[in-house]
Amino acid sequence: MGPTEKSDFLSTLPGVLIGWGLPIAAMLLAIGVPHPVKTWVWVGALIWMGAACLWNARRCKRRHCFWTGPFFLVMALAVLAYGFGFVDLGDQGWKWLGALIGIGAWAIAAITEREGRYR
């Protein structure tokens, strides 16, 4: 295990659970909850995950974290805009946002780590 992997939150189960597992669980549990609670849970979870990614990028230089951190923060703004009616995504807006967040984070990780995990 190299020095970058030792400091990578994604290399330990507690790191994964705290940084991303709990926020994702909160978002999933809030699916059936009405606005404004759902909006604030999703925004808080996305900010938490974005901050965890940026912190991880700084700690270990994980390639995808440099991109997923800002992505999650931008998605927090999109969720806030939809939740409070500034953007109309139709009746399925929450599903569209959830799909975009999940697929977007996966795609960023898959694309950016093709040349290796760390910078």
C-alpha positions in Angstrom: 0.0 0.0 0.0 1.6 3.3 -1.1 1.5 6.5 0.9 -1.4 7.9 -1.2 -3.5 4.7 -0.6 -2.9 4.9 3.1 -4.4 8.4 3.3 -7.3 7.5 0.9 -10.7 7.6 2.7 -12.0 5.2 0.0 -9.5 2.5 1.0 -11.2 1.9 4.4 -14.7 0.9 5.2 -15.2 3.5 7.9 -14.0 6.2 5.5 -16.4 5.1 2.8 -19.3 4.8 5.3 -18.7 8.2 6.9 -17.8 10.1 3.7 -20.4 8.7 1.3 -22.4 5.8 2.7 -24.3 7.8 5.4 -25.1 10.7 3.0 -26.3 8.3 0.3 -28.4 6.5 2.9 -29.9 9.8 4.1 -30.8 10.7 0.5 -32.4 7.4 -0.1 -34.4 7.5 3.1 -35.6 11.0 2.3 -37.0 10.0 -1.1 -40.6 9.7 0.3 -40.3 12.8 2.5 -42.0 16.0 1.3 -40.3 19.3 0.5 -38.6 21.2 2.2 -37.2 18.4 4.3 -36.1 16.3 1.3 -34.5 19.3 -0.3 -32.4 20.1 2.7 -31.4 16.5 3.3 -30.3 16.1 -0.3 -28.4 19.4 -0.2 -26.7 18.6 3.0 -25.8 15.1 1.8 -24.3 16.5 -1.4 -22.4 19.2 0.3 -21.0 16.5 2.8 -20.0 14.2 -0.1 -18.5 17.1 -2.1 -16.5 18.2 0.9 -15.4 14.6 1.6 -14.2 14.3 -2.0 -12.3 17.5 -2.0 -10.7 16.6 1.3 -9.8 13.2 0.0 -8.3 14.8 -3.2 -6.2 17.0 -1.0 -5.1 14.2 1.3 -4.2 11.5 -1.3 -4.6 13.0 -4.7 -7.3 10.5 -5.8 -8.0 11.5 -9.4 -11.8 11.3 -9.5 -12.1 13.2 -6.2 -10.8 16.4 -7.9 -13.9 16.1 -10.2 -16.6 14.5 -8.1 -16.1 17.1 -5.3 -17.2 20.0 -7.4 -19.8 17.9 -9.2 -21.5 17.1 -5.9 -21.4 20.8 -4.9 -23.0 21.9 -8.2 -25.6 19.1 -7.9 -26.4 20.5 -4.4 -27.2 23.8 -6.1 -29.4 22.0 -8.8 -31.3 20.2 -6.0 -31.8 23.5 -4.2 -33.1 25.2 -7.3 -35.5 22.3 -8.1 -36.6 21.9 -4.5 -37.6 25.6 -4.2 -39.1 25.8 -7.7 -36.5 27.9 -9.5 -36.0 25.1 -12.0 -38.8 23.0 -13.4 -37.8 19.4 -14.1 -41.4 18.1 -14.2 -43.1 15.6 -11.9 -40.1 13.2 -12.1 -37.5 15.8 -11.2 -36.3 14.0 -8.1 -35.8 10.8 -10.1 -33.9 12.8 -12.8 -31.7 14.4 -10.2 -31.0 11.1 -8.4 -30.1 9.4 -11.7 -27.9 12.3 -12.8 -26.1 12.3 -9.5 -25.5 8.5 -9.4 -24.6 8.1 -13.1 -22.6 11.3 -13.1 -20.5 10.3 -10.1 -19.9 6.8 -11.5 -19.0 8.2 -15.0 -16.6 10.7 -13.5 -14.8 8.0 -11.5 -14.7 5.6 -14.5 -13.3 8.2 -16.9 -10.8 9.9 -14.6 -9.3 6.8 -13.1 -8.5 5.0 -16.4 -4.9 6.2 -16.1 -4.6 5.2 -12.5 -6.2 6.1 -9.1 -3.8 8.8 -8.0 -2.1 11.8 -9.4 
